[in-house]
Amino acid sequence: MPVVRGKKPAVTAGNKIPRLNAKTRENQMEGPQVKRASSPPHGAPKKRTAFIDITNAHKVTISLPGRKKKKQAKKTSATSVSTENHANLENRRPGGCCAPCCPRGAGTPPETTEEFDIDSENSEDCYMCPEYAKDIFDYLKQREEKFVLCNYMPSQPSLNPEMRAILIDWLVEVQTLYLAVKMADHYLSKTPVHRELLQLVGSTTMLIASKFEERSPPCVDDFLYICDDAYKREELIATEAKILQALSFDINIPIPYRFLRRYAKCVSAGMDTLTLARFFCEMSLMEMDLVEERGSLLASACLLLALISKDLGGWCPILQFHSGYQTSDLAPVVRKLYEMLLAPADDKLRAIRNKYSHKVFFEVASLPLVHADILEKALSQ
């Protein structure tokens, strides 16, 4: 049965996303606001609910008519599958290197020893891609070089870091947050944007990110609706084309959250520790000073700060192996994160802190920061 777009289930107040407008932000975003009809479009949900839980697509089961279930193949042992796949890789690529961008002998990542193997436990789960997992993340790390950003704000005559922070505070509740922010930053680094169109850019990058990452992305009307009908459909579609052209349609940008989950798995970090690292990582999105950091480095620094905060040790050898970073590489970024968390919170930009103050997220935003002396001792080891 086809999925009907435009209709959303009833939600609780905790799932609602605030609209970015002059009233809710106390005129932080200057410029005239176009007044649109306040009534929702036909079939649309109540106000401020267009982004409700768009990550639930994996719970939907779609039955296709005329399809019969295939008989389950005879179970093959994990060892034989792994051996066969590695043999195929050796035969297909000279020298045994399975990374398409990494010639054998030129910066080839070291072989994974049993001590550092974190993927064999998933050898029977094809969705986890255990035979290729490390190669995939090595490839993503190499792709990071293509997406290095600098502080582009001086080239934006109509914007400032505070306006960017307001936009991210508005976008923070959805799963496609990281990719949407990355695309927005790359677009803003290439194209001057007037402050009145900043929300349009943010909404459009969210639309593109949803199409890229979600099984059932929201429709265009939903994005117009959460903007309080401040823009027309044609404007959003035109902006989508401009952003894609500016990014040369290359939107598979390595984001820190993917690396964070991978590295947390290396030390079997509990959900509370991973959530604390996620809190640090999302808070870092607000800081213009951290825009220049690579996603893998930022994720590593957030995890290290979380491990130190929970007294779970430092950057151990298995993390060094999979991340490629030493503690000395992470220390400057960890210190930036620590200073960011020490700074007084802005009462007008509390979406991330409010989110991670909820018991669902272990109330990690309410945890006290580790003492500076303890942090420096851990970073010096």
Secondary structure, DSSP 8 states (H G I E B T S, - for coil): ----TT------GGG------TTTTTT-S-S-------S--TT--STT-TTTTTTGGGG-----TT-----------HHHHHHHHHHHHHHHSGGG---TT--TTSS------GGG--SGGGTT-GGG-TTTHHHHHHHHHHHGGGG-----GGG-TT--HHHHHHHHHHHTTSTTHHHHHHHHHHHHHHS---GGGHHHHHHHHHHHHHHHH-SS---HHHHHHHTTT-S-HHHHHHHHHHHHHHTTT------HHHHHHHHHHHTT--HHHHHHHHHHHHHHTT-GGGTTS-HHHHHHHHHHHHHHHTT--S--HHHHHHH---HHHHHHHHHHHHHHHHS---TT--HHHHHTTSGGGTTGGGS----HHHHHHHHT-
